[in-house]
Amino acid sequence: MTAQPTQQTAVQLTDSIIESLKPALVFKNFQKEVNSLDISHDGKYLVAGCEDNSVSLYDLERGEKVNTYYSKRYGVDLVRFTHHNKTILCASKRDNNYRIMYWSLHDNNILCSFVGHTDQITHLDLNPLNSTFVSCSKDGTTRVWEYEKKQCLIRINKARAACFDNTGNVLACVFIKDDGGNAGGKDGNQGGPVVQQIHLFNAANYETKPFSIFPLEDVPEIKFLKFSFNGNLILLGSTENTITLIDAFEGKQLHKFTSSINDTGSFTVEAGFTPDSRYVLSGSEASKRITFWNVDTGKETQLMEFHPKTVACVKFSHVYCMLVSACQNLVVWIPERVYAQ
């Protein structure tokens, strides 16, 4: 398998290219479902975390598995590459200390663990500019850490979701507005509709007040958010089978995508942007398919039903014209015309 390398700024996907994506490689060596995927900054490696407490490393250029590593004591969730393509961060899955492991796959050594959260960790996001990362938890806090200095820089109370933009200069956090009009209330407005807000912070100085606040109306409970690669859009993954797309400068709602993403009321599948910021993609629990939406037209394109179970993880490479998706199987998709070569 070979795919043509492309630069993030040069990728221009079209509906026809999306529709031509076909499975080129299938890995079936997982004992249980894959719970997270990530691609290294250079596009060469793929890492997959699995419910069997394993992390598998793949060489995408060679199209082969490199090795499998185990964390049987703590479990594995939310695997993310650091700026080094053989070092990852991942959250524990079966540990009462709710640790984040800084793990070298080069020598299979956990370099350190970050401990501070008091409930399940729900999201990890690395700053593309430096060695800081953000973690979110069901304990109602967001923490910013420095993995090279091995320390917590700041704890942000009552922030339920957070992420960095693609420059690393902006941190976005989701809060709930309380009765007094301030972010961070416990349960919203005394039984009334929950009012959520996005606060944008200067990532170089977390102590300052947010430079922008977006009130979010008629948006279900937000589970995670992501910036588009060009920084113009923010994707809100939420309950009630909904993905909401907003303008990153003014907070204006642009689209609501409500296809058959899931049926459970809790967002169990991954969603994100393609590198050219022209499409939103998501896995599916209901249809077992992968869905793309054109951010300009709102048009929906579904890839063939190939996975036997819930498509919980999807990731589009920022270096190659390549899609990776996973349930209990891991599938690498490339455009049909490239596959034919």
N, C-alpha and C positions, 0 to 999 in steps of 0.2 A: 504494500500500500504506500502510495506517495501522494502528497497534496502540495499544491503550489503555495509557497510562502507569500504572505502579504503583510504589509505594514498596517498598523491600526488606523493611521490617518488616510490610507489609500483604499481600504476595503469599501467596496460599494456593492452591497447585496441587492438583489432584485427579487421580486416574487417568483420569477422563473427559476432562479438559482436555488431559492429556498425549496421550491417544489421538486427540484431535481435531486435533493439530498437523499442518499441511499446508504443502507448499512454496508460498511466495508470490512469491519472487524467486529467480532462478538467474543467477549470473554465470559465464560460460564463457570469459573472456578470459585464462586462465592458460595459459602454455606448458608448465609442469610442475606437480608436486603442491604444494599448500599445506602448509607445515610448522608453522605457528603462527598463532593468532588471539588478539585481545584486543579488549575493548570499553572505551571511555573511561569515566572515573568518572561523568560526567554522562549516560551512555547514548547520546550523540548519534552518536559515531563508532565505526567498526569498522576495525581495521588487520589486514592479512593478510600474513604473510611467505611467500615462495615459493621453491622450489628453483631457479628461474631468476634468483636474486639480486635479486629485486624486493620492494618493499613497496608494497601498494596500500591507499589510504585510502578509506573509504566513509562517506557520510552516511546513517545509518539512519533519520533522520526523513524524509528525502526519498526514500530508497530508490534512491540513485544513487552511482556512483563519482565521487570527487573528483579523484584523481590517482594516478599510479604513479611510484615513485622507485626508483633502482637503486643497488646497491652491488656492482658487478661485480668490484671488486678484492678485497673481503673476503667476499662472500656474506652471506646473511641467515638467521638462525634465532632462535627464542624471542622474538618481538616482544612487547613489553609497553608499555602506556601509562604515562607518569609521571602526576603529578597535573594536568598540563596536557594538554588534549585534542589538541594538535598536536605534542607532543613524545613520543618513544618511547625505550626502551632495546632493544637487540637484540644477540645474540651473532653473532660472525663465523662463517662456515661453511667458509672456505677460506683461513685465515690462520694461519700457524705461531705467531703471538704470542697467539692465542686471546683476542682483544680483545672488550670489550663497548662498543658504540657508543651514545653519548648524542646523539640525532639530532633536530633540529628539522625537522619537515615543513612548517612555515610558510614557511621560506625554503630548504628542502632543504640544510641545513647540519649537518654532524657537529660538534657543539660540543666534544666531547672523546672520548677512548677510555680505557677502564679496562683496564690490562694487568697481569697477575700470575699467572694460571693457566698451567699448562704442558701441558695436554691439553684435549681437547674439553669445552666447557661444556655441561652437561646440563640445567640448570634455572636460571631467574631468577624471583625473587618480590619484589615491592615492598611496603614497609611502608605500610599505608594511613594511618598517623599522621603520617609525616614523609618526608623525602627520602632515606631509607636504602633499600637493597635488598640482597638476598642472592643469591649465585651459587654453584652447585655444579659440580664438574668431575670428570672421570675421573682427574684427578691425585690424587684422594683428599682434597681440601681443600674447605672452604666458606669463602667470604669475605663479609664485610659491608662495603658501600661507602656513601659519601655522595655522591650525584650532583651536588648543588648546590656542595658544597665540593671535589668532584672528587678524593676520596681514599679509600683503603682504611682502614676503622676497625679491623678485626681479621681474622685468619686462624685458622680452626678446623681443626686437622689431623684427618684420618681421619674426617671427617663426610661421609657419602656422599650425603645428601639433607637438605634443610632448607626451612622455610617459616615465615612469620609467621602469627599468628592474625588474626582480622578486626578486633581492636582495635589491633593494632600493638604491644601490650605484651609479647607472648610470641613467642620464637623456638624452634621445635622442630627438633632435629637427630637424624639417624639414625646410630648407631655400631654397630660389631661388637664384641662382648665377647670379650676375649682369655682365655688360659689362667689369668691371674692374677685374673680377675674384673673387670678394668678395661675401660672402653669404649675402642675404637680399635685392637684387634688386627688383624693383617694378614689372616689367612685363617681366623679362627675357631679352633676347638679341635683342632689336630693331626689334621685329617682328619675329625673328628666333625661333627655338625650345626652349622651356623652359628647363633649366638645373637645376635640383633640387639636393640638398645635404642633407645628414644626418650628424649632428654634435653630437658627444657623449661627455657629460660633466660629471665631477665628481660631484655627487649630494651633497657631503659634502662641496663643495666650488664652488659656481656658478660663482664667480668672475674670476676664472682661464679660460684660453683658452681651447677649446675642445681638448681632448687627441686623438681624431680620427675623420676624416672627410671622408665620403663616397660619391663620385659623383654618381649620379643615371642617367643612360642613358636609353633612350627608355622606360621611365616609365610615364604613364599618371599622371595628377595632383593628388597629394596625399591628401586624406581627413583625414586619421588617420593612426596610426601605433601602433603595439603591439609587445612586446617581447614574445617569447615562454617561458614556465615555466623553462626550463633548461638553458635559456639564450643564446642558440646557434643560434637562428633564429629571424628574424624580419619580421613581416607581414605588407605589405603596402596596405591599402585599398584605391582605387582610382576610378576616373571616367573611362569612356569607358569600363565599364563592366569587370574590371580586378582586381584581387588580385595578387600581386607580393610577392614572398618569397625570402629573401636575407640572406646571412650568416652574423651573427652579429659581427664577428671579422674582416672580410675583405671587407664586402659590396658586395660580389659576388652574382649575380642573380642566383637562383637555379631553380625556377619554376615560371610560369605565369599561373594562373587559370582563365579561361575565359568562364566558363559555364554560364548558363542563370541566372545570379545574379540579374540584373536589366536592364531595357530598357530606362531609363530616362536620362542617362549621368551624374547623380549625385548620389553618393553612399548613398542610403537611407536605406540599410539593414546592420545589424551588422555581423562582422566576428571575429573569434578568434581561439585560440588553445585549444585542449583538454589538460588535466593536465599532460599527459605523453609526450607531445610535439610531438606526432607521427602523429597527424591529424590537419588540418585546417578545420574549419566548418563555414558555412555561411547560412544566411537566403536567401530568394529569392523573388523577386518581379514578375518575369516573370512566373515561374512555380509553385509558392506557395509551393515549397518543401524546404527541408533542405539538403544541400550538404556537404559531407565530402570529403577531399582529403588526401590521404596518402602522407606525406611529402617526403618519400623516393622514392616511385614509381611514384607519381603524379596521381595514380589511383583515380577515382571519384566514390563515392557511394552516391546515393540519397535515402533519406527516403521517405516513401509513401506520396502521396499528401493528406494531412489531413486538413490543414488550409484552410478556405474559402477565405482568403484574403492574402495580402502580408505578408510574414514572415519577419518582420522587426527586431526582437530581438531573439537572441539565446545565451544560456549560458550553458556550461557543468560544473557540480559541481566538485570542487576540493577535495571533501570529499566522496561523494557517486557516484556510477556508475549511473548517472542520467543526463538527458538533459532537459532543460526547453526552450520552444519556445513560441512566442506570435505574434498574429496579433490583432484582437479584442477579440479573445479567448486566454487563457493561457493554455498550454499543458505541462504536465510532462511526459517524456518518460523514461522507464527503459528497460533493456534487457528482452526478452520474457521469458527466463527460470526463472528469478527472479520473474517476474510478476505472473508466474504460481504457485509459492509457496504461 
